[in-house]
Amino acid sequence: MNKTVITVVGKDTVGIIARVCTYLSESNINILDISQTIVQDYFTMMMVADYSNATKDFVTLADELKKTGEEIGVEIRMQKAEIFDMMHRI
């Protein structure tokens, strides 16, 4: 399994979750876990997903998600889960 951690942060607007999840579905990425919250007018979401069967390579997926975020006014980052794991072991 190839896990990734996806974070979304920005001003809350209608359709953020829909846009991100639609992109992931169309790219054949499976969401394993998801958490989202709104603090005042700010939206935050963290996802753990499996990109083992993705239709594109990791770099392309991360770049396209970043561009999707720019289109909807939020910041989206996609990082490999093993990097997250290693950062927290130190």
Buried (B, 14 or more C-beta within 10 A) or exposed (E): EBBBBBBBBBEBEEEBBEBBBEBBEEBEBEBEEBEEEEEEEEBBBBBBBBBEEBEBEBEEBBEBBBEBBEEBEBEBBBBBBEEBEEEEEE
